[in-house]
């Protein structure tokens, strides 16, 4: 490991203690390394603008930072246990290539400042991806709602057959859910889109840093003004980002549950493309819906990450090393959450309804609600209409069809009035 910036003369660093302090920093910082390089270049530009660096020194730093990024992408540079973390690796590389000029890169910064801006840039990128994927999923659902709006399917409450429903209603529900998920991710991105670079360890520095420049250079929507709040927001913003991701993975979990049931032999409503199933290792007669089962499990990882960060935040104001733990939480939460969401659009686009099984599952009792409502419209008090329909649930379906039941369901958003145009307008506004 290279010399530690904070090491005191005459004090020997205990390897076990240092290993504990570093934790998984080197491994985790590989995820944030390119963002740290980008922020370091913006910081160098700011230092040149206030006279700490000459134009020639800035040119050298920008050149070497760009080369370091290329080497990292190609594998020519590996962030490993030689370094305490990604930040020290950047400074070590610049010092090796540029001598004293490389050592100047840390002026006006702290390692906390570095990880804060790198993870902030990373969160923006991931939230944009959550919003984009949610929009893509919503579009698949909207298109299928339109194409299959009149296909009858059983409607369930309490996992019991209840009323006649439609594929159009099923798809429209997921369309609106993922439109909301896209909105929430975009709104959360706007919340975290503020520049903490230049706040150091939470109290600013004795330099007139050009924070307006670095805000623009890094593409932030605004500057995070208070250095104290920059520290208070660490963890808080990560938690908000995971909550936005969690909105989408919660919907993913529920749609995966539906598909788990619908693909079972007992239901048999849906056939999945072969690539989304795997063979049993012991039972030759079956295929397993492993993809949707692992999708169903994904939200647990996001929820665990949220809980980890929430527990870290029982702290007074100011910077604390505890917050180091937030890096692993967002890495694992977004890593698993996004991987699952990325598979969902194609899965939804390619699943097939088994119409014969759907129609066979619609029994006469599922028209009882129609009978009760029709009697109420004719003037019978609903309680009486309800009791009469319940007593005659067996013959309630005589002369009735699923199509007629769906056409009569004209409350806004129901099968007879899906209002897909309203959902389409919301989707187009994303």
C-alpha positions in Angstrom: 0.0 0.0 0.0 1.3 3.5 -0.8 2.1 5.9 2.0 -0.9 7.2 3.9 -1.6 10.9 3.6 -2.7 11.0 7.2 0.1 8.8 8.7 2.0 10.5 11.6 5.7 10.4 12.1 6.8 7.6 14.5 3.5 5.9 14.5 3.5 2.4 13.0 0.3 1.5 11.1 -1.1 -1.8 12.4 -1.9 -4.0 9.3 -5.0 -5.5 10.9 -6.4 -2.2 12.0 -5.7 -0.7 8.6 -7.4 -3.6 6.9 -10.5 -3.0 9.1 -10.5 0.7 8.4 -10.2 0.2 4.6 -12.9 -2.4 4.6 -14.0 -3.1 1.0 -13.0 0.4 -0.2 -10.7 -0.7 -2.9 -13.2 -3.2 -4.4 -16.2 -0.8 -4.1 -14.3 2.2 -5.4 -13.8 0.4 -8.7 -17.5 1.1 -9.2 -17.1 4.8 -8.5 -13.5 5.3 -9.9 -14.3 6.9 -13.2 -16.7 9.3 -11.5 -13.9 10.2 -9.0 -11.5 10.8 -12.0 -14.1 13.1 -13.6 -14.6 15.0 -10.4 -10.8 15.3 -9.9 -10.5 16.9 -13.3 -13.2 19.4 -12.5 -11.5 20.2 -9.2 -8.2 20.8 -10.9 -9.9 23.2 -13.3 -11.3 25.0 -10.3 -7.8 25.2 -8.7 -6.4 26.7 -11.8 -9.1 29.3 -11.9 -8.1 30.6 -8.5 -4.3 30.5 -9.1 -3.4 27.3 -7.2 -2.4 25.6 -10.5 -0.8 27.1 -13.6 -2.3 26.5 -17.0 0.5 24.0 -17.8 0.0 22.1 -14.5 -3.7 21.9 -15.3 -3.0 20.6 -18.8 -0.8 17.9 -17.3 -3.3 16.8 -14.7 -6.1 16.7 -17.2 -4.0 14.6 -19.6 -3.0 12.1 -16.9 -6.5 11.8 -15.5 -7.8 11.1 -18.9 -5.1 8.5 -19.5 -5.8 6.9 -16.1 -9.5 6.6 -17.0 -8.5 4.9 -20.3 -6.1 2.6 -18.5 -8.7 1.6 -16.0 -11.3 0.8 -18.7 -8.8 -1.3 -20.6 -7.5 -3.1 -17.6 -4.0 -1.6 -17.9 -4.5 0.0 -14.5 -6.0 -2.1 -11.7 -7.4 -0.7 -8.5 -6.2 -3.3 -6.0 -4.8 -3.7 -2.5 -1.7 -1.6 -3.3 -3.9 1.4 -2.6 -6.0 2.4 0.5 -8.9 3.5 -1.7 -9.7 4.9 -5.1 -8.8 8.5 -4.1 -5.3 7.6 -2.9 -4.8 5.6 -6.1 -5.6 8.7 -8.2 -3.1 10.9 -6.2 -0.4 8.2 -6.3 -0.7 7.8 -10.1 -0.6 11.6 -10.6 2.4 12.0 -8.3 4.2 9.2 -10.1 3.6 10.8 -13.5 3.8 14.5 -12.6 5.7 14.8 -9.3 4.8 17.8 -7.2 2.1 18.8 -9.6 0.3 15.5 -8.9 0.5 16.2 -5.2 -1.4 19.5 -5.6 -4.6 17.7 -6.7 -5.7 17.2 -3.1 -5.5 20.9 -2.2 -8.9 22.0 -0.9 -10.3 18.5 -0.7 -10.8 15.7 1.7 -11.3 12.0 0.9 -14.8 12.4 2.1 -15.4 15.2 -0.4 -14.1 12.9 -3.1 -16.3 9.9 -2.3 -19.3 12.2 -1.8 -19.1 13.7 -5.2 -18.2 10.4 -6.9 -21.2 8.6 -5.4 -23.4 11.6 -6.1 -22.6 11.4 -9.8 -23.1 7.6 -9.7 -26.5 7.9 -8.1 -27.6 10.4 -10.8 -26.6 7.8 -13.4 -28.4 5.0 -11.7 -31.6 7.0 -11.1 -31.7 8.0 -14.7 -31.5 4.3 -15.6 -34.3 3.4 -13.2 -36.5 6.1 -14.8 -35.6 5.0 -18.3 -36.3 1.3 -17.6 -39.6 2.1 -15.8 -40.6 4.1 -18.9 -39.7 1.2 -21.2 -41.6 -1.3 -19.0 -44.7 1.0 -19.0 -44.6 1.3 -22.8 -44.7 -2.5 -23.2 -47.6 -2.7 -20.8 -49.5 0.1 -22.6 -49.0 -1.4 -26.0 -50.3 -4.8 -24.8 -53.2 -3.2 -22.9 -54.3 -1.7 -26.2 -53.7 -4.9 -28.2 -55.4 -7.2 -25.6 -57.9 -4.9 -24.1 -60.9 -7.2 -24.6 -59.2 -10.5 -23.8 -61.1 -11.9 -20.8 -59.1 -13.2 -17.8 -60.2 -14.1 -14.3 -60.0 -11.3 -11.7 -58.9 -12.3 -8.2 -59.3 -10.8 -4.7 -57.8 -12.6 -1.7 -56.3 -15.0 -4.3 -59.9 -16.2 -4.9 -61.8 -16.0 -8.2 -63.9 -12.8 -8.0 -65.1 -11.2 -11.2 -64.4 -11.2 -14.9 -61.4 -9.1 -15.7 -59.4 -8.4 -18.8 -55.8 -8.5 -20.0 -56.3 -4.8 -20.8 -57.0 -4.1 -17.2 -54.1 -6.2 -16.0 -51.7 -4.5 -18.4 -53.0 -1.0 -17.7 -52.4 -1.5 -14.0 -48.7 -2.2 -14.6 -48.5 0.6 -17.1 -49.7 3.2 -14.6 -47.5 1.7 -11.8 -44.3 2.0 -13.9 -45.2 5.4 -15.1 -45.3 6.5 -11.4 -42.0 4.7 -10.8 -40.4 6.6 -13.7 -41.7 9.9 -12.3 -40.5 9.1 -8.8 -37.0 8.2 -10.0 -36.8 11.4 -12.0 -38.0 13.4 -9.1 -35.4 11.8 -6.8 -32.7 12.5 -9.4 -33.7 16.2 -9.2 -33.4 16.0 -5.4 -29.8 14.6 -5.5 -28.7 16.7 -8.5 -26.6 19.1 -6.5 -22.9 19.5 -6.3 -21.1 18.8 -3.0 -17.6 19.2 -4.5 -15.7 21.9 -2.5 -17.3 21.3 0.8 -14.3 19.2 2.0 -15.0 17.4 5.3 -18.1 19.5 6.0 -16.7 23.0 6.9 -15.3 24.4 3.7 -11.7 25.4 3.2 -9.5 28.5 3.3 -9.7 28.9 -0.5 -12.2 30.8 -2.7 -13.0 27.7 -4.6 -14.9 28.2 -7.8 -17.8 25.9 -7.0 -20.0 27.5 -9.6 -17.5 26.3 -12.2 -17.3 22.7 -10.9 -21.1 22.6 -10.7 -21.4 23.4 -14.4 -18.4 21.3 -15.4 -19.9 18.2 -13.7 -23.4 18.7 -15.1 -25.1 19.3 -11.7 -28.4 21.1 -11.7 -27.3 23.3 -8.7 -24.7 23.7 -6.1 -25.2 22.2 -2.7 -24.5 25.4 -0.8 -24.0 24.4 2.9 -20.9 22.2 3.7 -22.7 21.1 6.8 -25.7 20.0 4.8 -23.5 18.2 2.3 -22.6 15.9 5.2 -26.2 15.7 6.5 -27.3 14.7 3.0 -24.9 11.8 2.8 -26.9 8.7 3.5 -30.2 10.7 3.3 -29.8 11.0 -0.5 -28.7 7.4 -0.8 -31.8 6.3 1.1 -34.0 8.4 -1.1 -32.4 6.9 -4.2 -33.0 3.3 -2.9 -36.6 4.2 -2.1 -37.1 5.3 -5.7 -35.5 2.0 -6.9 -37.6 0.2 -4.4 -40.8 1.6 -5.9 -40.0 -0.2 -9.1 -38.7 -3.4 -7.5 -41.9 -3.6 -5.4 -43.9 -3.5 -8.6 -41.5 -6.0 -10.1 -42.0 -8.3 -7.1 -45.8 -8.2 -7.5 -45.8 -8.8 -11.2 -43.4 -11.7 -10.7 -45.8 -13.1 -8.2 -48.7 -13.0 -10.7 -46.5 -14.7 -13.3 -45.4 -17.3 -10.8 -49.0 -18.2 -10.2 -50.2 -17.8 -13.8 -47.4 -20.1 -15.1 -48.1 -22.9 -12.6 -49.9 -26.1 -13.8 -52.8 -25.2 -11.5 -53.4 -21.9 -13.3 -51.8 -22.4 -16.7 -52.7 -18.9 -17.9 -49.3 -17.9 -19.2 -46.6 -19.5 -21.2 -43.1 -18.0 -20.8 -40.4 -18.0 -23.5 -38.1 -21.0 -23.0 -35.1 -18.8 -22.2 -36.8 -17.6 -19.0 -37.1 -21.1 -17.6 -34.6 -23.7 -16.5 -34.7 -27.5 -16.3 -34.9 -29.2 -13.0 -31.7 -30.9 -11.8 -33.6 -33.9 -10.5 -37.1 -33.9 -12.1 -37.1 -34.4 -15.9 -40.7 -33.7 -16.3 -40.7 -29.9 -15.5 -39.3 -26.5 -16.3 -38.8 -24.0 -13.6 -39.6 -20.2 -13.8 -36.3 -19.3 -12.2 -36.0 -15.9 -13.8 -39.3 -14.6 -12.3 -38.5 -16.2 -9.0 -35.2 -14.4 -8.8 -37.0 -11.2 -9.9 -39.4 -11.8 -7.0 -36.4 -12.0 -4.6 -34.8 -8.8 -5.9 -36.7 -6.4 -3.7 -35.2 -8.1 -0.6 -31.8 -6.8 -1.6 -33.0 -3.3 -2.1 -34.9 -3.3 1.2 -31.8 -4.6 2.9 -29.7 -1.8 1.5 -32.2 0.7 2.7 -32.2 -0.7 6.2 -28.4 -0.7 6.3 -28.2 3.0 5.4 -31.1 3.9 7.7 -29.2 2.3 10.6 -26.0 4.2 9.7 -27.8 7.5 10.0 -28.3 7.5 13.8 -25.4 10.0 14.0 -24.9 13.6 15.1 -24.1 16.2 12.4 -20.7 16.3 10.8 -18.6 13.7 9.0 -18.3 10.2 10.5 -16.4 7.2 9.2 -19.6 5.1 9.7 -20.9 6.6 6.5 -18.3 4.6 4.6 -20.8 1.7 4.9 -23.2 3.5 2.6 -21.1 2.7 -0.5 -21.6 -1.1 -0.2 -25.3 -0.7 0.4 -26.0 1.4 -2.8 -23.7 -0.8 -4.8 -25.5 -4.0 -3.9 -29.0 -2.5 -3.9 -28.7 -0.9 -7.4 -26.6 -3.7 -8.8 -29.3 -6.3 -8.1 -32.3 -4.1 -8.6 -31.3 -2.7 -12.0 -30.1 -6.2 -13.2 -33.7 -7.5 -12.6 -35.5 -4.5 -14.1 -33.4 -4.7 -17.2 -34.8 -8.2 -18.0 -38.4 -7.2 -17.5 -39.3 -5.4 -20.7 -38.4 -8.3 -23.0 -40.1 -10.8 -20.6 -43.4 -8.8 -20.6 -43.2 -8.3 -24.4 -42.9 -12.0 -25.1 -45.1 -13.8 -22.6 -48.1 -15.5 -24.1 -51.6 -15.8 -22.7 -53.3 -19.3 -23.0 -56.8 -18.2 -23.9 -58.4 -21.6 -23.5 -57.2 -21.8 -19.9 -58.3 -18.3 -19.2 -61.8 -18.8 -20.4 -62.1 -22.2 -18.7 -61.3 -20.4 -15.3 -64.3 -18.0 -15.6 -67.1 -19.7 -13.7 -70.8 -18.6 -13.4 -70.3 -17.2 -9.9 -68.0 -14.5 -11.3 -71.0 -12.8 -12.8 -72.7 -12.3 -9.4 -71.4 -8.8 -9.0 -72.9 -7.9 -12.4 -76.2 -9.2 -11.3 -76.2 -7.2 -8.0 -75.2 -4.0 -9.7 -77.8 -4.4 -12.4 -80.5 -4.9 -9.8 -79.3 -1.8 -7.9 -79.5 0.3 -11.1 -83.1 -1.0 -11.5 -83.9 0.4 -8.1 -83.3 -2.5 -5.7 -81.4 -1.3 -2.6 -77.9 -2.7 -3.0 -77.9 -4.7 0.2 -81.0 -6.6 -1.0 -79.5 -6.9 -4.5 -76.3 -8.3 -3.0 -78.1 -10.9 -0.9 -80.2 -12.0 -3.9 -77.1 -12.3 -6.1 -75.3 -14.3 -3.5 -78.2 -16.7 -3.1 -78.3 -17.2 -6.9 -74.6 -17.2 -7.6 -74.8 -20.6 -9.3 -77.1 -19.6 -12.2 -75.8 -16.0 -12.3 -73.9 -16.7 -15.5 -76.8 -18.1 -17.5 -76.9 -16.3 -20.8 -73.9 -14.1 -20.0 -70.5 -13.8 -21.7 -67.2 -12.5 -20.5 -67.2 -9.9 -23.3 -70.6 -8.5 -22.2 -69.5 -8.3 -18.6 -66.4 -6.4 -19.6 -68.3 -4.0 -21.9 -70.7 -3.2 -19.1 -67.8 -2.3 -16.7 -67.9 1.4 -17.6 -66.5 3.1 -14.5 -63.4 5.2 -15.4 -60.4 2.9 -15.7 -62.4 -0.3 -15.7 -62.6 -2.7 -18.7 -65.3 -0.8 -20.5 -63.5 2.6 -20.2 -59.8 1.8 -19.8 -58.7 5.5 -20.4 -55.5 4.3 -22.1 -55.3 7.7 -23.8 -54.8 9.3 -20.4 -52.0 6.9 -19.5 -50.4 7.3 -22.9 -50.4 11.1 -22.4 -48.7 10.7 -19.0 -46.1 8.3 -20.6 -45.4 10.8 -23.4 -44.8 13.5 -20.8 -42.1 11.5 -19.0 
